[in-house]
Amino acid sequence: MERAWATCFVIGEPDPAKDFIADDFVGITSKGARYEKPRALQDIVDSKGKYQSMVVGDVTVRVYRDAAVARGTDTWEMTDGSKGAALWTDTWIRRNGKWQIVAAQDTPK
């Protein structure tokens, strides 16, 4: 699902993320701003045509019954040739048999 989320940004299509981003999701951007599900989906729409690639790497997941903490890295290249990288920590909850992300924190690398 982490890779699916990254792919959403590359293609600029939020539909795959609508199911796995929980309605009560809260994220913290790399600049310290708080955002919720509507903004997370809008950010995907706004990314259309901006990302050349986004690669999820170095992922570690720890599962605690119906909760999981995933931490990893992303590297990306924009269509203008600029590049970036981030470290992240995401919290997932299993609800009604499916995993949903409820919290995310990104830090520039």
N, C-alpha and C positions, 0 to 999 in steps of 0.2 A: 504494500500500500504506500510505503514511502516513495518507492520508484514510480508508482502510478501518479502520485501527487506531483512529483518533479516533471513527469511527462505532460501533465495538464498545463504547466507553465510554458513548455516548449510549443505545444500545439494551440495554446490559448483557449482551451475548452474546459469549462468547469463541471460539466455533467458527471464525469466519473467521480469527482470529489464530493458531490452533493450527498452521497450515501455514507461515506466514511468520515466526513467532518461532522461532528455532533452538533446539534442545535445549540447546546450550551458551551460550545468551544470558546476558548480564550487563548490568544497568542500574544507574545511579546516580540516585536520586531528587533532587528539588530541595532536599531536606534533607540530602543527603550519605549516605543509606543505600544499601547495595548490595542488589540483588534479582535473582532468576533467573526462568526461564520459569514455574515453578509459581505464584510470587507474581504475576507479570505477568498471568497468566490469572485468578487469583483476584481481583485488583484490578478486572478487567473485570466479573466476576460481582458484586462488591460495589458497583459503580457503578450497578447497575440502579435506575432511578427517581431518580437524583441529578442527572443532567445534563440541562438543557434543550437545550443545543447545545454543540458543539465545532467550531471552524473552524480548519483548517490553512491557514496563509498564508505568504507570503514564503519559499518553498522553493527552495533551490539544491542541485543534485545534481552531484557530480563522480564520474565512472566511471573506474576504473582496472582494465581487463580484467574480472576476475571479482570485483572489490570496488568498492564505491561508498560515498561519504560524503554524507549528506543533512543539511542544516541548515535550520532554519526556525523558525516561530513557531506557537503555538497560542493561541487565545483561547476562553474558554468562559463559559457562564452556567449556574449551578446551578438546580435547581428551586426553591430557597429565595430566588432572586433575586440571590445573590452572584455575583461575576464574578472571573475570573482570567486570567492570561496567562503564557506561558513561552517561553523560547528553548530549542532542543534541537539536539543533534547525534546522528545515528544512523549506525551502520556496518552495511552490508549486504554479504553474500557470495553469489555465485551458485554454487549446488551442484546438480549433476545437472540443470542447465537451469532452476532456479528460484531466485529471490532470497529470502534469509532475513536477518532482522535478527539481528546477533550482539552488538551493544553499543548502549546508549542513555545519554545524559546530558541531564538537564533542569535548567534554571536559571530561577527566577522572574523575571518581567519587571516 
